[in-house]
Amino acid sequence: MVPFFPFSQDKLSDKVEDAREVWETSQNPWVYRASELWDWATHETDTAVVLKELRKLDPNFSLEVWRDQETCTLCEEKFPF
C-alpha cells in the first residue's frame, strides 16, 4: 500500500520545525503584526489562569460560591450581631 503523504513523519516534523524557525526569526513587520494579533486573540487573562489551576485542585470549585462564602465571612467579622 502506498502512503497517502510522500513525506515520512520525520521529514514532516523537520519541515514544521523549519517553518516555525523562519516565522519566529523573521524581521518582516507583517509577521510581527500577525504574531501580535494571534497572541492578543489567544491570550489568557491572569484570572483565567488562576481559575484553571484552582479547578485542577478542586474540579467542583465555583468562583461565585467562594465569593458568596467569603462575603458572608467578612460581613460577620466586621459586623457581629
Secondary structure, DSSP 4 states (H G I P E B T S, - for coil): ---SSSS-HHHHHHHHHHHHHHHHH---HHHHHHHHHHHHHHPPPHHHHHHHHHHHH-TT--HHHHHHHHHHHHHHHHS--
